[in-house]
Amino acid sequence: MADGSLNDEVTGPLGLVYADAPSSVSFKKLRKRILRQTHEAIRRYGMEREGAPQKWLVCLSGGKDSYTLLAALLDLKWQGALKAELFACNLDQGQPGFPKHILPEYLQRLGVAHRIITQDTYSVVTEKVPENKTYCSLCSRMRRGILYRVAREERCSAIVLGHHRDDSLETFMLNLFHGGRLAAMPPKLLNDEGDLLVLRPLILCAEADIAKFAKALQFPIIPCNLCGSQEGLQREAMKQMLDEWERKRPGHRDVMFRALQNVRLSHLADEKAWDFEDMSAQSDAKPSGVSPSAARHRAEQSEQE
């Protein structure tokens, strides 16, 4: 992979992404860091399979994370570090005042193949969920089902989401404090049907870096008027808690995320994941007792909390 220097002559869609990019050393370092972490996540978690042609459905919401995801993947393709075909998709969920023109115009300007799906999930969610409850779980399930359908129609091998390191940590905290389980957002997940992967190439990237990157490139951000408009979300409380810990002890998030990559099942208390009766036949490297389908189900349930 190239070093991500903007001194290279960037062409094609990527040239339009970086048309107004700052020429500062700090931005070049930021870009290089995001690309390095994205490429490392793809490599480490086997997101791109050798030999087989792949087509990725890159899901765009219009937020800073998904814009950064698309930019990073286009950058890696331009550098020859990613072979998968990219196909962008946005789901218009029917929120009042949603600016329908922004993403299509942006993608058309870049010349990125894409599809805009219009399906009114907003009315369903607001009707089914009481006012004092959060929309996230139902909205997530409905949105994921639609994206699976579109991925199959477009003959994609994976749907690609813009969740980052901080999203994973917040999910871990939610499950710990409210779900009574140890689970976060996996970098790579196989759906229950076994025909589609869910990939998160930004899983090693910090939200603060993504926010700086998006601001520097002046992405046309679309605010969320559904989940993001609700007050008192449990996820927001987890974010504030992590922010406070980070303020008191810089680097706290890095340490926590390393813990998610260094699990010792033998030092927990889940008899379904660790056979405490037959201690000699196991190691932490190869846990027993959890089938692949059960693990997928747990992961999907954890994401929806």
Beta strands, then each sheet from edge to edge (+ up, - down):
strand 1: 55-60
strand 2: 85-92
strand 3: 114-118
strand 4: 158-160
strand 5: 188-190
strand 6: 197-199
sheet 1: 3+ 2+ 1+ 4+ 6+ 5-
end
